[in-house]
């Protein structure tokens, strides 16, 4: 099948249709809505809302073509056996992972706040990965699932840019995937951290990967 070439930073990002998965990282109520984990850390969750519409547009484009989609959730077992004290006890948040908030227990599988926001709800045939870490490969089996589908390229969206998105992208790069981060389809609670992440992944000849605006990606999918 014909390769698609996206104008990107630091140079063009070529990918093969059908072997490129759209990855939506942690678009969960716990990060995006008041009363969740992100808010318990003192963050302004409204900063993340800008990414929702660009992600929805990319999801529609991928779904229309029948290409693979992966959603992740940062989510722990109810007994917290997969949440090390180093993660749960660090810092001084108002509420910790596993504590009860207004949307149920924070970042616990099956709780209302752990769900992906309705605007980006996964379809029945899309992969949904519960990850106990910041990265999507740690303790999830995702690499084998992607290999079974012959996926070689990953297009990243979601939150937050410098934590779970960047960690997942670095893990993916180490496993041999060519990765593109979509600039307006990712957000951070901190504008300067988002900018720094974009700069550092593409530095030194795309040492971790590429980045491009969604308009460039969509235009490459549907050339005039
Ligand atoms: C954080 C995430 N920030 N999804 N998680 O703790 O980026």
Boltz pocket constraint, residues with backbone or C-beta under 6 A from the ligand:
constraints:
  - pocket:
      binder: B
      contacts: [[A, 25], [A, 26], [A, 31], [A, 74], [A, 134], [A, 159], [A, 160], [A, 161], [A, 163], [A, 164], [A, 165]]
      max_distance: 6.0
